[in-house]
Amino acid sequence: MLLDIGITTDLSLVPDRVVELAEAGFDGVFTAEASRDVFAPLVLASEHSDLFCYTNIALAFPRSPMLLACTGWDLQRYSKGKIALGLGSQIKPHIEKRYSAVWERPVAQMREVIESIKTIFDCWSEGSDLNYQGEFYKFSLMTPIFVPDPMQWEPPPIWLAALGPLMTKLAGELSDGVLIHPFSSRKFLDEVTIPALSEGTMKSGRKDQPKLIPNAIICTYRSEEEYEKAITGAKFNLAFYGSTPAYKVTLDVHGWGEMQPVLNRLTKEGKWKEISSVIDDEVLHTLAVVGEPSEVGSQLVERFDDVADRVGISVPYEASTDLLAEVVDSVKTQTDK
């Protein structure tokens, strides 16, 4: 089982950070669409390490599929074939109010994003005519001067972030991999994600199953001070995710659906210091992976090794690299047997 971690540092710190993470034993790094650009750090990560790199996620709707194709092609060439283009939809308020972009029918629109990027890649790789005619996107012009230089690697795989069943079915139909949101659990994987993914795969008639890449919030520590920091960070992160209506599906699987409107109300009232108290120990231990490094490593293997191609870990608090290295070592020790 391959293990990845997000990089959230300033661009100037990325070269040293990826060297540290590689030495700690991680197999890959990813970026998220938050307060920094998602693509620039991957250039530096590719330059200064051999880690596999991917966006987790880059928002699809505020960007043209042509621009996503160009960036993906350039990164794949520069990294020598070690990147994946992880795309996601986000939620309606952010797309419309933070990015001033269009949100209408996200699953249908995402279908066209993936289809059109693959059509563009085929045009550049095979020399085929560019002709994609959809409802949201239309591409029909590609003169030779705008075709990027060829490369010896395949175009980057397209991984789709999916939580709900409809987007997960789409991932099964079209994507090369499915990125599972960290606000999830093994029960949710078994009862919602994997059946929907299989349904999409069967519908398309494809023979290969998309890669499954879960993300997990880890809460690890070695001392009382680290324990308090980890618990506080993880509970706040879970409460923030749980306040989002689109993520209620995860809570519903566990019979905790009534928690979502409570969290949502607290955030709207600006009571950010109170939301963590809604997350009790049962919720914490179900949706996050909690314990000392060896225990976290064992739980990651137990939860994901039989279904996941690789696992991304989310650490919503300040954790030392040597602490994270102990988690990696625990995972590797068990999976390398």
C-alpha positions as CSV (number, residue, x, y, z in Angstrom):
1,M,0.0,0.0,0.0
2,L,1.5,3.3,-1.1
3,L,1.3,6.2,1.3
4,D,1.0,9.9,0.3
5,I,0.8,13.2,2.2
6,G,-0.3,16.7,1.4
7,I,2.1,19.6,1.0
8,T,0.8,22.9,2.3
9,T,3.9,24.9,2.8
10,D,5.0,28.2,1.1
11,L,6.5,27.6,-2.4
12,S,9.9,28.6,-1.1
13,L,9.8,25.7,1.4
14,V,8.6,23.0,-0.9
15,P,12.0,21.8,-2.1
16,D,13.2,21.0,1.4
17,R,9.9,19.7,2.5
18,V,9.6,17.1,-0.3
19,V,13.1,15.9,0.5
20,E,12.1,15.5,4.1
21,L,9.0,13.6,3.2
22,A,10.9,11.3,0.8
23,E,13.4,10.5,3.5
24,A,10.5,9.8,5.9
25,G,9.4,7.1,3.5
26,F,6.4,8.6,1.8
27,D,5.6,7.5,-1.8
28,G,3.9,10.6,-3.0
29,V,2.6,14.1,-2.3
30,F,-0.5,16.0,-3.2
31,T,-1.8,19.5,-3.1
32,A,-5.3,20.8,-2.3
33,E,-7.2,23.8,-3.6
34,A,-7.2,26.0,-0.6
35,S,-5.2,29.1,0.0
36,R,-2.4,28.4,-2.5
37,D,-2.2,27.3,-6.2
38,V,-2.4,23.6,-6.6
39,F,0.0,23.2,-9.5
40,A,3.1,25.3,-8.8
41,P,4.2,23.1,-5.8
42,L,4.1,20.0,-7.9
43,V,6.7,21.5,-10.3
44,L,9.1,22.0,-7.4
45,A,8.2,18.6,-5.9
46,S,9.0,16.9,-9.2
47,E,12.3,18.8,-9.6
48,H,13.5,18.0,-6.1
49,S,12.3,14.4,-5.5
50,D,11.1,11.2,-7.1
51,L,7.8,11.3,-5.3
52,F,4.6,10.7,-7.2
53,C,2.7,14.0,-7.4
54,Y,-1.0,14.8,-7.9
55,T,-3.6,17.4,-7.2
56,N,-6.1,16.4,-4.6
57,I,-7.9,18.3,-5.8
58,A,-7.8,20.9,-8.6
59,L,-11.2,22.5,-9.1
60,A,-12.5,21.6,-12.6
61,F,-15.3,24.1,-13.1
62,P,-13.5,27.4,-12.7
63,R,-10.9,26.2,-15.3
64,S,-11.2,25.4,-19.0
65,P,-10.6,21.7,-19.8
66,M,-8.1,22.9,-22.4
67,L,-6.1,24.7,-19.6
68,L,-6.2,21.6,-17.4
69,A,-5.0,19.5,-20.3
70,C,-2.1,21.9,-21.0
71,T,-1.0,22.0,-17.3
72,G,-1.4,18.2,-17.0
73,W,0.6,17.6,-20.1
74,D,3.4,19.9,-19.0
75,L,3.6,18.4,-15.5
76,Q,3.7,14.9,-16.9
77,R,6.5,15.7,-19.2
78,Y,8.5,17.6,-16.5
79,S,8.0,15.0,-13.9
80,K,8.9,12.2,-16.3
81,G,5.6,10.5,-16.0
82,K,5.0,10.8,-12.3
83,I,1.9,12.9,-11.9
84,A,-1.9,12.5,-11.9
85,L,-4.5,15.1,-12.6
86,G,-6.9,14.9,-9.6
87,L,-10.1,16.9,-10.3
88,G,-13.1,17.7,-8.2
89,S,-16.2,19.8,-8.2
90,Q,-16.3,21.5,-4.8
91,I,-19.7,22.7,-3.6
92,K,-22.1,25.2,-5.1
93,P,-21.5,28.2,-2.8
94,H,-17.7,28.1,-3.3
95,I,-17.9,27.6,-7.1
96,E,-20.4,30.5,-7.5
97,K,-19.4,32.9,-4.7
98,R,-15.7,32.3,-4.3
99,Y,-14.7,31.5,-7.9
100,S,-17.6,33.2,-9.8
101,A,-18.0,30.1,-12.0
102,V,-20.9,28.1,-13.2
103,W,-22.5,25.3,-11.1
104,E,-25.5,23.8,-12.8
105,R,-25.5,20.0,-13.0
106,P,-22.2,19.0,-11.5
107,V,-22.1,15.3,-12.5
108,A,-23.1,16.1,-16.1
109,Q,-20.6,18.9,-16.3
110,M,-17.8,16.8,-14.8
111,R,-18.5,14.1,-17.3
112,E,-17.8,16.6,-20.1
113,V,-14.7,17.9,-18.3
114,I,-13.2,14.4,-18.3
115,E,-14.3,13.4,-21.8
116,S,-13.1,16.6,-23.3
117,I,-9.6,16.4,-21.6
118,K,-9.2,12.9,-22.9
119,T,-10.3,14.0,-26.4
120,I,-7.6,16.8,-26.2
121,F,-5.0,14.3,-25.0
122,D,-5.9,12.0,-27.9
123,C,-5.6,14.8,-30.4
124,W,-2.1,15.7,-29.1
125,S,-0.9,12.0,-28.7
126,E,-2.4,10.4,-31.8
127,G,-2.8,13.4,-34.1
128,S,-6.6,12.9,-34.3
129,D,-8.9,15.8,-35.2
130,L,-10.1,17.8,-32.2
131,N,-13.9,17.6,-32.2
132,Y,-15.7,17.5,-28.9
133,Q,-19.3,18.8,-28.8
134,G,-21.0,18.8,-25.4
135,E,-23.5,20.9,-23.6
136,F,-21.0,22.7,-21.4
137,Y,-17.9,22.5,-23.5
138,K,-17.1,22.5,-27.2
139,F,-13.7,22.1,-28.8
140,S,-13.0,22.0,-32.5
141,L,-9.9,24.1,-33.1
142,M,-6.3,22.8,-32.8
143,T,-3.8,24.2,-35.2
144,P,-0.3,22.6,-35.2
145,I,1.4,25.6,-33.5
146,F,-0.7,24.9,-30.4
147,V,0.0,21.2,-30.1
148,P,2.5,20.6,-27.3
149,D,5.8,18.8,-28.0
150,P,5.4,15.0,-27.8
151,M,6.6,13.1,-24.8
152,Q,7.6,9.5,-24.2
153,W,5.1,9.1,-21.4
154,E,1.3,8.6,-21.6
155,P,-0.8,11.6,-20.8
156,P,-1.4,11.9,-17.1
157,P,-4.2,9.8,-15.6
158,I,-7.3,11.7,-14.6
159,W,-8.4,10.9,-11.0
160,L,-11.9,12.1,-9.9
161,A,-12.8,13.1,-6.4
162,A,-16.1,11.6,-5.4
163,L,-18.1,11.2,-2.3
164,G,-21.8,10.9,-3.3
165,P,-23.0,7.9,-5.3
166,L,-23.7,9.7,-8.6
167,M,-20.2,11.2,-8.8
168,T,-18.7,7.9,-7.7
169,K,-20.6,6.1,-10.5
170,L,-19.1,8.6,-13.0
171,A,-15.7,7.9,-11.6
172,G,-16.3,4.2,-12.3
173,E,-17.3,5.0,-15.8
174,L,-14.6,7.4,-16.9
175,S,-11.8,8.1,-14.5
176,D,-8.5,6.4,-14.1
177,G,-8.8,6.7,-10.3
178,V,-11.2,7.8,-7.6
179,L,-10.1,10.1,-4.8
180,I,-12.1,9.5,-1.6
181,H,-12.7,12.5,0.6
182,P,-11.1,12.2,4.1
183,F,-14.6,12.7,5.6
184,S,-15.3,9.0,5.1
185,S,-15.0,5.6,6.8
186,R,-14.5,2.0,5.8
187,K,-18.2,1.4,6.3
188,F,-18.9,4.2,3.9
189,L,-16.4,2.7,1.4
190,D,-18.1,-0.7,1.6
191,E,-21.7,0.4,1.5
192,V,-21.6,3.4,-0.8
193,T,-18.3,4.0,-2.6
194,I,-17.3,0.5,-3.8
195,P,-20.8,-0.5,-5.0
196,A,-21.3,2.8,-6.9
197,L,-17.8,2.5,-8.4
198,S,-18.5,-1.0,-9.5
199,E,-21.9,0.0,-11.0
200,G,-20.2,2.8,-13.0
201,T,-17.5,0.4,-14.2
202,M,-20.1,-2.2,-15.3
203,K,-22.2,0.5,-17.1
204,S,-19.2,1.6,-19.2
205,G,-18.2,-2.0,-20.0
206,R,-14.6,-1.2,-19.2
207,K,-12.4,-4.1,-18.1
208,D,-10.1,-2.2,-15.7
209,Q,-11.3,-0.9,-12.4
210,P,-10.2,2.7,-11.5
211,K,-7.6,3.0,-8.8
212,L,-9.0,3.6,-5.4
213,I,-7.3,6.3,-3.4
214,P,-8.8,6.9,0.0
215,N,-7.7,9.9,2.1
216,A,-7.7,9.5,5.9
217,I,-7.5,12.0,8.7
218,I,-4.8,10.8,11.1
219,C,-4.6,11.7,14.7
220,T,-1.3,10.5,16.1
221,Y,0.9,11.4,19.1
222,R,3.6,10.2,21.4
223,S,3.1,12.5,24.4
224,E,0.3,14.2,26.2
225,E,1.2,17.5,24.5
226,E,1.1,15.9,21.0
227,Y,-2.2,14.1,22.0
228,E,-4.0,17.3,22.9
229,K,-2.8,19.0,19.7
230,A,-3.8,16.1,17.5
231,I,-7.2,15.6,19.1
232,T,-8.0,19.3,18.9
233,G,-7.0,19.5,15.2
234,A,-8.8,16.3,14.1
235,K,-12.1,17.1,15.9
236,F,-12.2,20.7,14.5
237,N,-11.4,19.3,11.0
238,L,-14.2,16.7,11.2
239,A,-16.6,19.3,12.6
240,F,-15.9,21.7,9.7
241,Y,-16.4,18.9,7.1
242,G,-19.5,17.7,8.9
243,S,-21.1,21.1,8.7
244,T,-21.3,20.9,4.9
245,P,-24.7,19.6,3.6
246,A,-23.0,17.7,0.8
247,Y,-21.0,15.6,3.3
248,K,-24.1,14.5,5.3
249,V,-24.1,11.3,3.3
250,T,-21.2,10.0,5.4
251,L,-22.9,10.8,8.7
252,D,-26.1,9.2,7.4
253,V,-24.4,5.8,6.9
254,H,-23.6,5.8,10.6
255,G,-26.9,7.1,11.8
256,W,-25.5,10.5,12.7
257,G,-27.3,12.6,10.1
258,E,-28.9,14.8,12.8
259,M,-25.4,16.1,13.6
260,Q,-25.0,17.9,10.3
261,P,-27.6,20.7,10.7
262,V,-26.3,21.3,14.3
263,L,-22.8,21.8,12.9
264,N,-24.0,23.9,10.0
265,R,-26.0,26.2,12.4
266,L,-23.0,26.7,14.6
267,T,-20.8,27.7,11.7
268,K,-23.4,30.2,10.4
269,E,-23.6,31.7,13.9
270,G,-19.8,32.1,13.9
271,K,-19.4,29.7,16.9
272,W,-16.2,28.1,15.6
273,K,-14.9,27.4,19.0
274,E,-17.9,25.3,19.8
275,I,-18.2,23.0,16.8
276,S,-15.5,20.6,17.9
277,S,-17.5,19.7,21.0
278,V,-20.1,18.1,18.7
279,I,-17.6,15.4,17.6
280,D,-17.6,12.7,20.3
281,D,-15.0,9.9,20.6
282,E,-17.1,7.5,18.6
283,V,-17.3,9.8,15.7
284,L,-13.6,10.7,16.0
285,H,-12.4,7.1,16.0
286,T,-14.7,6.1,13.2
287,L,-14.0,8.8,10.7
288,A,-10.3,9.5,11.7
289,V,-7.5,7.1,12.4
290,V,-6.4,7.7,16.0
291,G,-3.5,6.4,18.2
292,E,0.2,6.2,18.6
293,P,2.2,5.9,15.4
294,S,2.3,2.1,15.4
295,E,-1.4,2.0,16.1
296,V,-2.2,4.4,13.3
297,G,-0.1,2.4,10.9
298,S,-1.9,-0.8,11.9
299,Q,-5.3,0.8,11.5
300,L,-4.5,2.3,8.1
301,V,-3.4,-1.2,6.9
302,E,-6.5,-2.8,8.4
303,R,-8.9,-0.2,6.9
304,F,-7.5,0.1,3.4
305,D,-4.8,-2.4,2.4
306,D,-7.3,-4.8,0.8
307,V,-9.1,-2.2,-1.3
308,A,-6.7,0.8,-1.9
309,D,-4.0,1.3,-4.4
310,R,-2.6,4.1,-2.4
311,V,-3.7,6.2,0.6
312,G,-3.3,9.9,1.3
313,I,-3.1,11.1,4.8
314,S,-4.5,14.4,6.1
315,V,-2.8,15.9,9.2
316,P,-4.9,18.9,10.4
317,Y,-2.5,20.0,13.0
318,E,1.3,20.6,13.3
319,A,3.1,17.3,13.4
320,S,6.8,16.7,13.2
321,T,8.3,14.8,10.3
322,D,9.8,12.2,12.6
323,L,6.4,11.5,14.1
324,L,4.9,11.0,10.6
325,A,7.9,8.8,9.7
326,E,7.0,6.4,12.5
327,V,3.5,6.0,10.9
328,V,5.0,5.3,7.5
329,D,7.5,2.8,9.0
330,S,4.6,1.0,10.7
331,V,2.6,0.8,7.5
332,K,5.6,-0.4,5.4
333,T,6.6,-3.0,8.0
334,Q,3.2,-4.6,7.8
335,T,2.6,-4.3,4.0
336,D,6.0,-5.4,3.0
337,K,5.7,-8.8,4.8
